[in-house]
Amino acid sequence: MRTRRSAILMVFLLALGLAACTNEQVSGEGFILEVSEEAILVVKNINQERYNEIKDVPGDALIDQGGLELIWLEYDDAGKLKKGDHIEFWIDGSIRESYPEQATAKRIERK
């Protein structure tokens, strides 16, 4: 009886683990403010109207003024993206606390 319970528990945990892998959660979304070969600067949680108000302000000035949720995302295919793209991103690992935040993106999709 005990081995049967153990086997059922193992199957349940395996199924739970597989489900977690397939239900990947979006880490965030926002608009791209700057693009370099290896990274992008993204402003999170704003709408198109607010993006239009700040899109021509240099990234350094936006960082200095504060008040926006900014994140630098390192991304292998950053060169394929462009300023103004509205994106969803998935973080690989943790977010480094700073302003702007910093992280490595494992996936980015245009919205």
C-alpha positions in Angstrom: 0.0 0.0 0.0 2.8 2.4 0.9 4.6 1.9 -2.5 1.4 2.5 -4.3 0.9 5.8 -2.5 4.5 6.7 -3.3 4.0 5.9 -7.0 0.8 8.0 -7.1 2.6 10.9 -5.4 5.6 10.6 -7.9 3.2 10.6 -10.9 1.3 13.6 -9.5 4.6 15.6 -8.9 5.8 14.8 -12.4 2.5 15.9 -13.9 2.6 19.1 -11.8 6.2 19.8 -12.9 5.3 19.3 -16.6 2.3 21.6 -16.3 4.5 24.3 -14.7 6.9 24.1 -17.7 4.2 24.6 -20.3 2.3 27.4 -18.5 5.1 30.0 -18.8 4.1 33.4 -17.4 4.8 36.7 -19.1 7.3 38.6 -16.9 6.1 42.0 -18.2 5.2 44.2 -21.1 6.0 47.7 -22.3 7.4 49.9 -25.0 11.0 49.9 -26.2 12.8 53.2 -25.7 16.3 52.3 -26.8 17.9 49.5 -28.7 21.6 48.4 -28.7 23.2 45.3 -30.1 22.9 43.4 -26.9 20.1 45.1 -24.9 16.9 47.1 -24.9 15.5 49.7 -22.5 11.9 49.1 -21.9 9.3 51.3 -20.1 6.8 49.1 -18.4 3.1 49.5 -17.6 2.2 52.5 -19.7 -0.3 53.0 -22.5 0.3 54.2 -26.1 -0.7 57.7 -25.2 1.9 58.0 -22.4 4.5 56.4 -24.6 3.9 59.0 -27.3 4.5 61.8 -24.7 7.9 60.4 -23.8 9.2 58.7 -26.9 11.4 61.5 -28.0 13.0 62.1 -24.6 16.5 60.5 -24.4 16.7 57.4 -22.2 19.3 59.1 -19.9 16.9 62.0 -19.3 14.1 59.6 -18.5 16.3 57.7 -16.1 17.4 60.9 -14.4 13.8 62.2 -14.0 12.6 58.9 -12.4 9.0 58.0 -11.9 8.8 55.4 -14.7 9.2 51.7 -14.5 12.3 51.1 -16.6 14.2 47.9 -17.2 17.3 47.1 -19.3 16.8 43.6 -20.9 19.8 41.8 -22.2 18.7 39.8 -25.3 20.6 37.9 -28.0 18.3 39.2 -30.8 18.0 42.8 -29.5 19.1 44.1 -33.0 15.9 42.7 -34.5 13.8 44.9 -32.4 13.2 48.6 -32.8 12.3 51.7 -30.7 8.6 51.9 -30.2 7.8 48.2 -30.4 5.2 47.2 -27.9 6.4 43.9 -26.4 5.8 41.2 -23.9 8.9 39.7 -22.3 9.9 36.6 -20.3 12.8 36.9 -17.8 15.5 34.3 -17.6 16.6 34.2 -14.0 16.1 37.1 -11.6 15.8 40.8 -11.9 18.8 42.8 -10.7 17.5 45.6 -8.4 18.7 49.0 -9.6 17.2 51.9 -11.5 16.5 51.0 -14.1 16.1 47.3 -13.2 18.3 44.9 -15.2 17.6 41.3 -16.4 18.2 38.8 -19.1 15.2 38.1 -21.4 14.8 34.6 -22.6 12.0 35.5 -25.0 10.4 38.7 -26.4 7.3 39.0 -28.6 5.9 42.0 -30.3 2.2 42.7 -29.3 
